Every structure is written in structure tokens, then in C-alpha cells.
Amino acid sequence: QDKLIKAMNTYYCWEEQFNHKITIIRGNIAEPLLGLTEDLYQSFADCIDIIIHAAAHVDHLHSYDFLHKTNVIGMEEIVKLLNYKRAKKLHFISTKGVFGENKTYKVYNELSPI
């Protein structure tokens, strides 16, 4: 969780109130059941409402074959979890690069003027 907090602080988007809302579970996005035991996967699927998905290999020098397992199979595993037992919301983060190197953080949503 320290790694997540540090990354979010870098982009000025961490708030202490998030502590009780975030649970870190180590797995492997490219593996069946996200690399979790079946019991953990089922209990996890029962208690979550939202998945924030930012896992990917992002390297333009690698081949598609290298990137496929994490980026394609991994997304398939996320979709399976989204629909397991009951529907869940997905927030997909393509890259942290959307924030750039600017240290000014501003929230944009679907109503923001562009």
C-alpha cells in the first residue's frame, strides 16, 4: 500500500480517507483467477464493487507476443471478474502518462469543458 500511496502523492491525488476503501491483493493479472486461490477469488468477487485497472506492460519496443499475455489475457481476466456473480464497475487507467510531468493536478470529468 505504501507504493500506491507514494505514486498517488506524486500526482497530488492521495487523500487519507482512501485508506479504509483500498485493499491491496497480490496476484498475477495474466493468470487464471488473477493468480489467486479459488477461495480468495470468490470472497474478493463477493465484496468488491469497483475495479481500478491499471496493470499493463507498456513498452513499445516489445513484440505483440510478449505483451499479449498481460495486456490481452489480463484484460480478459478482469472482465471475467467484473461479471463473476454480479456486475461490478470498471475504471480503466490507460497510462499514468495522462498526468504528464506537470505538478499541478486538476480533476476532469465528462462535464468539464475541453
C-alpha positions in Angstrom: 0.0 0.0 0.0 3.0 2.3 0.6 3.9 2.1 -3.1 0.4 3.1 -4.1 0.3 6.0 -1.7 3.7 7.2 -2.9 2.6 7.1 -6.5 -0.7 8.9 -5.8 1.1 11.5 -3.8 3.4 12.1 -6.8 0.3 13.2 -8.7 -1.3 15.0 -5.8 -4.3 12.7 -5.7 -4.0 10.8 -2.4 -6.3 11.5 0.4 -6.2 9.8 3.9 -9.8 8.9 3.6 -8.9 6.4 0.9 -7.1 4.2 3.4 -10.2 2.3 4.5 -11.5 2.0 1.0 -8.5 0.3 -0.7 -7.3 -3.3 -0.2 -4.2 -4.5 -2.0 -4.2 -8.1 -3.1 -1.2 -9.5 -4.8 -1.9 -11.7 -7.8 -1.0 -12.1 -11.5 -3.3 -10.5 -14.0 -2.2 -12.8 -16.8 -3.1 -16.0 -14.8 -6.5 -17.7 -14.5 -8.4 -16.3 -11.5 -5.8 -13.5 -11.5 -3.3 -15.8 -9.9 -5.5 -16.1 -6.7 -6.7 -19.2 -5.0 -10.3 -20.0 -5.8 -11.5 -19.2 -2.3 -9.7 -15.8 -2.3 -11.1 -15.0 -5.8 -14.6 -15.9 -4.7 -14.5 -13.9 -1.5 -12.8 -11.0 -3.3 -15.5 -11.1 -6.0 -18.3 -11.0 -3.3 -17.0 -7.9 -1.6 -15.8 -5.6 -4.4 -18.0 -3.0 -6.2 -15.3 -1.3 -8.4 -12.1 -2.5 -10.1 -9.5 0.1 -10.9 -7.4 -1.5 -13.6 -4.0 0.0 -14.4 -2.0 -3.2 -14.9 -0.1 -3.5 -18.2 3.2 -3.9 -19.9 3.8 -0.6 -21.6 6.9 -0.9 -23.8 6.8 0.0 -27.5 9.9 -2.0 -28.1 8.5 -5.4 -27.3 6.6 -7.6 -29.7 2.9 -8.2 -29.6 3.6 -11.8 -28.5 5.5 -10.5 -25.4 2.7 -8.0 -24.5 -0.3 -10.3 -25.2 -0.4 -12.3 -22.0 -0.5 -9.3 -19.7 -2.4 -6.8 -21.9 -4.9 -9.0 -23.6 -5.3 -12.1 -21.5 -5.1 -9.9 -18.4 -7.9 -7.8 -19.6 -10.0 -10.9 -20.3 -9.4 -12.0 -16.7 -10.5 -8.6 -15.4 -13.7 -8.8 -17.5 -14.4 -12.3 -16.0 -14.0 -10.9 -12.5 -16.3 -7.9 -13.4 -19.1 -10.3 -14.3 -18.5 -13.0 -11.7 -21.6 -13.5 -9.5 -22.7 -9.9 -10.0 -21.7 -6.9 -12.2 -19.0 -4.6 -11.0 -17.8 -1.2 -12.3 -14.5 -0.8 -14.1 -12.3 2.2 -14.1 -9.6 1.6 -16.7 -6.4 3.7 -16.5 -4.5 3.5 -19.7 -1.3 5.1 -18.5 -0.2 7.4 -15.7 1.3 9.5 -18.5 -2.0 11.2 -18.9 -0.9 13.4 -16.0 2.3 14.4 -17.6 5.1 15.9 -15.6 3.1 18.9 -14.6 2.9 19.1 -10.8 -0.5 20.8 -11.0 -3.3 18.4 -10.5 -6.8 19.1 -11.8 -9.8 16.8 -11.8 -11.6 16.5 -15.2 -14.9 14.7 -15.8 -17.4 14.3 -18.5 -18.9 17.7 -17.8 -15.5 19.6 -17.9 -15.0 22.0 -20.8 -12.2 20.9 -23.2 
